Amino acid sequence: VVAALTKALARKDEDPAVRENCWQALSDLGPLPPEAQAAWAAYKDARGAAGEAGDDHDHGHPLDDH
């Protein structure tokens, strides 16, 4: 599951809603393996740059304990 979510999250041509949902799902699945962590962090940085970081869907770090 983590691999599929990571792959969809990393695809720039994927539907933005799908990428957002993948990012949110990965946030809930931590701790993540390194490749998934990198994709998660890159997406978080991109969404923050787009001004979305302050919305209600801003999740904590996926390596944090839940």
Sequence and secondary structure as in RCSB ss.txt:
>XXXX:A:sequence
VVAALTKALARKDEDPAVRENCWQALSDLGPLPPEAQAAWAAYKDARGAAGEAGDDHDHGHPLDDH
>XXXX:A:secstr
 HHHHHHHHH TTS HHHHHHHHHHHHHH S  HHHHHHHHHHHHHHHHTT TTSTT    TTS  
